[in-house]
């Protein structure tokens, strides 16, 4: 099983960034996919989730209206489009697959700074 995040980087406040997570080794469409993040000195926190077939999404209040999670089951990939980024969004972003068992990616750094 592999989850490989990409797309992180440095962006100015108010800017946008798109993350991708490529999955392999399991039946991607059967899993709920989630994004989490962990800022320095803080606990890992939930960001967004999307169900496998219905596409139902859920967001943390802190990102609602700014972030959009989506998935392409044909490409085994989940995305996180982040707009209106704030310094408080600075964190390592992790991809997570869950269906009883939890799988995690290695994370990708997002830094929002001027």
Rosetta silent file (secondary structure, phi, psi, omega in degrees, C-alpha in Angstrom):
SEQUENCE: XXXXXXXXXXXXXXXXXXXXXXXXXXXXXXXXXXXXXXXXXXXXXXXXXXXXXXXXXXXXXXXXXXXXXXXXXXXXXXXXXXXXXXXXXXXXXXXXXXXXXXXXXXXXXXXXXX
SCORE:     score description
SCORE:     0.000 S_00000001
   1 L     0.000  133.404  177.232    0.000    0.000    0.000 S_00000001
   2 E  -138.638  137.809  169.446    1.273    3.440   -0.918 S_00000001
   3 E  -127.116  119.735 -175.394   -0.034    6.956   -0.538 S_00000001
   4 E  -122.445  111.492  178.651    2.202    9.577   -2.099 S_00000001
   5 E   -85.300  150.960  174.366    1.422   13.246   -1.566 S_00000001
   6 E  -152.757  164.789  175.123    2.709   15.992   -3.824 S_00000001
   7 L   104.962   -4.116  178.779    2.146   19.660   -4.527 S_00000001
   8 L   -69.584  170.682  178.238    3.294   21.262   -1.314 S_00000001
   9 E   162.838 -163.598 -179.078    5.476   24.334   -1.217 S_00000001
  10 E  -102.995  131.453  179.692    5.782   27.963   -0.233 S_00000001
  11 E  -142.067  149.689  179.167    2.949   30.361   -1.016 S_00000001
  12 L   -78.559  154.232  175.454    2.101   33.907    0.020 S_00000001
  13 L   -53.942  137.964 -176.794   -0.937   34.673    2.177 S_00000001
  14 L    88.648   -9.056 -178.130   -4.040   34.825    0.032 S_00000001
  15 L   -84.530 -176.877 -177.526   -2.537   32.488   -2.522 S_00000001
  16 L  -127.908  154.577  178.254   -3.585   29.037   -3.711 S_00000001
  17 E  -152.755  143.784  177.443   -2.019   25.620   -3.771 S_00000001
  18 E  -118.107  129.665  177.601   -3.188   22.221   -4.945 S_00000001
  19 E  -105.820  149.547  174.278   -2.184   18.941   -3.320 S_00000001
  20 E  -128.155  152.929  175.220   -2.446   15.472   -4.827 S_00000001
  21 E  -138.166  111.659  179.679   -2.276   12.039   -3.268 S_00000001
  22 E   -92.756  127.538 -175.617   -1.664    9.059   -5.511 S_00000001
  23 E  -111.302  148.886  175.234   -2.787    5.743   -4.047 S_00000001
  24 E  -154.445  156.065  174.548   -1.842    2.185   -4.888 S_00000001
  25 L    93.124    2.672  176.795   -2.111   -1.279   -3.411 S_00000001
  26 L  -152.536  169.657 -178.305   -5.754   -1.227   -2.317 S_00000001
  27 L   -79.775   90.517 -170.249   -9.231   -0.764   -3.773 S_00000001
  28 H   -52.816  -45.780 -173.718   -9.182    3.012   -3.824 S_00000001
  29 H   -66.265  -16.092 -179.120  -12.855    3.575   -4.618 S_00000001
  30 H   -87.917   -6.645 -173.415  -13.905    1.594   -1.531 S_00000001
  31 L  -106.440  142.655  166.221  -12.063    3.830    0.879 S_00000001
  32 E   -74.294  132.518  178.576  -12.928    7.131    2.476 S_00000001
  33 E  -109.438  136.724 -177.090  -10.074    9.495    1.718 S_00000001
  34 E  -132.801  154.218  168.209   -9.085   12.231    4.140 S_00000001
  35 E  -114.035  135.351  173.192   -6.589   15.016    4.428 S_00000001
  36 E  -123.603  166.477  174.362   -5.054   15.858    7.781 S_00000001
  37 E  -144.880  155.197  178.998   -2.436   18.402    8.741 S_00000001
  38 E  -139.528  115.676  177.020    0.037   18.872   11.540 S_00000001
  39 L   -88.288  157.637  179.761    1.603   22.187   12.425 S_00000001
  40 L   -55.586  128.900  177.723    4.816   22.392   14.482 S_00000001
  41 L    77.189    5.397 -178.804    4.109   21.705   18.138 S_00000001
  42 L  -121.842  163.248  177.243    0.480   20.814   17.494 S_00000001
  43 L   -76.996  155.841  175.637   -1.509   17.618   17.156 S_00000001
  44 L   -65.135  136.030 -177.733   -2.512   16.262   13.784 S_00000001
  45 E  -128.483  149.288  178.299   -5.923   17.627   12.842 S_00000001
  46 E   -68.201  139.217  177.389   -8.616   16.673   10.371 S_00000001
  47 E  -113.053  -55.037 -175.428   -8.942   18.887    7.293 S_00000001
  48 E  -161.291  157.498  177.342  -11.368   17.249    4.848 S_00000001
  49 E  -142.909  157.767  177.925  -12.837   13.918    3.775 S_00000001
  50 E  -146.518  131.764  179.542  -14.569   12.437    0.761 S_00000001
  51 L   -76.494  159.364 -169.554  -16.490    9.173    0.456 S_00000001
  52 L   -70.012  -45.856 -174.921  -15.535    6.666   -2.190 S_00000001
  53 L  -108.639  -38.889 -178.591  -18.605    6.353   -4.379 S_00000001
  54 L   -74.468  -27.232 -177.061  -21.071    9.021   -3.268 S_00000001
  55 L    76.484    9.638  178.197  -18.439   11.747   -3.246 S_00000001
  56 L   -61.060  134.074 -176.656  -19.915   13.199   -0.074 S_00000001
  57 E  -116.491  159.079  177.286  -17.479   15.665    1.463 S_00000001
  58 E  -147.066  144.984 -175.404  -16.868   17.055    4.923 S_00000001
  59 E  -134.270  149.506  167.897  -14.590   19.879    6.070 S_00000001
  60 L   -66.962  147.055 -178.756  -13.104   21.263    9.220 S_00000001
  61 L   -58.531  -32.096 -175.738  -14.661   24.593   10.109 S_00000001
  62 L   -68.559  -18.778 -177.240  -11.279   26.288    9.765 S_00000001
  63 L  -117.783   -5.485 -176.132  -11.043   25.483    6.044 S_00000001
  64 L   -58.801  131.982 -179.372  -14.700   25.456    5.007 S_00000001
  65 L    87.888  -11.889 -179.733  -15.275   27.700    1.996 S_00000001
  66 L  -115.350  -34.581 -177.742  -11.550   27.893    1.206 S_00000001
  67 E  -107.361  148.654  176.677  -10.494   24.271    0.607 S_00000001
  68 E  -133.359  123.829  175.205  -12.028   21.736   -1.772 S_00000001
  69 E   -98.799  141.144  176.708  -11.437   17.995   -1.642 S_00000001
  70 E  -149.235  168.896 -179.913  -12.068   15.855   -4.709 S_00000001
  71 E  -147.664  153.519  174.662  -11.120   12.450   -6.035 S_00000001
  72 E  -125.585  100.984 -175.615  -10.676   10.629   -9.309 S_00000001
  73 L   -67.591  -24.640  177.135  -11.312    6.935   -8.754 S_00000001
  74 L   -70.255  -28.225 -179.364  -10.080    6.106  -12.259 S_00000001
  75 L  -103.434    1.254 -178.401   -6.698    7.628  -11.383 S_00000001
  76 L    52.243   45.231 -174.771   -6.644    6.455   -7.744 S_00000001
  77 E  -135.248  139.455  172.984   -5.959   10.017   -6.729 S_00000001
  78 E  -117.330  146.562 -174.430   -7.403   12.417   -4.193 S_00000001
  79 E  -124.507  157.551  171.561   -6.882   16.171   -4.380 S_00000001
  80 E  -138.556  108.944  175.824   -7.027   19.140   -2.055 S_00000001
  81 E   -91.858  122.834 -176.026   -7.415   22.572   -3.623 S_00000001
  82 E  -116.550  118.452  179.217   -6.499   25.258   -1.119 S_00000001
  83 L  -117.007  164.201  178.713   -7.471   28.869   -1.761 S_00000001
  84 L    49.188   48.836 -175.652   -7.181   32.041    0.305 S_00000001
  85 L   -66.262  145.455 -178.869   -4.347   30.500    2.251 S_00000001
  86 L  -122.610  156.357  176.297   -3.422   31.934    5.644 S_00000001
  87 H   -53.361  -31.732  179.687   -0.260   31.600    7.731 S_00000001
  88 H   -66.878  -13.028  177.323   -2.298   29.402   10.100 S_00000001
  89 H   -82.758   -6.414  179.107   -2.574   26.856    7.262 S_00000001
  90 L   -61.792  122.874 -176.380    1.166   26.205    7.475 S_00000001
  91 E  -177.033  170.822  165.843    1.618   22.517    8.266 S_00000001
  92 E   -88.977  126.999 -177.752    2.607   19.140    6.939 S_00000001
  93 E  -101.209  129.900 -176.603   -0.393   17.798    5.051 S_00000001
  94 E  -117.142  140.541  173.462   -1.086   14.069    5.149 S_00000001
  95 E   -92.796  140.728 -177.598   -3.253   11.871    2.979 S_00000001
  96 E  -137.633  135.555  175.356   -5.237    9.157    4.769 S_00000001
  97 E  -116.835  131.972 -176.010   -7.240    6.197    3.492 S_00000001
  98 E  -139.199  132.541  169.973   -9.675    4.513    5.842 S_00000001
  99 L  -160.759   71.761 -169.903  -11.972    1.524    5.728 S_00000001
 100 L    84.929  -68.552  176.449  -11.438   -0.082    9.067 S_00000001
 101 L   -82.238  145.436  177.972   -7.721   -0.026    8.403 S_00000001
 102 E  -106.704  131.419  170.669   -5.885    3.290    8.238 S_00000001
 103 E  -118.684  143.639 -177.955   -3.215    4.048    5.660 S_00000001
 104 E  -128.585  146.524  170.102   -1.091    7.199    5.736 S_00000001
 105 L   -85.764 -179.459 -176.583    1.148    9.015    3.323 S_00000001
 106 L   -86.820  -13.707  177.329    4.482   10.535    4.228 S_00000001
 107 L    95.720  154.355  175.456    3.198   14.101    4.147 S_00000001
 108 E  -137.731  136.555 -174.571    3.972   17.220    2.155 S_00000001
 109 E   -81.185  132.098  171.826    4.977   20.586    3.599 S_00000001
 110 E  -120.659  123.173  179.170    2.812   23.635    2.994 S_00000001
 111 E  -122.623  124.060  178.854    4.206   26.970    4.132 S_00000001
 112 E  -111.303  109.824 -174.300    2.172   30.158    3.919 S_00000001
 113 L  -159.021  148.542  175.502    4.386   33.165    4.431 S_00000001
 114 L   -93.953    0.000    0.000    5.226   36.530    2.928 S_00000001
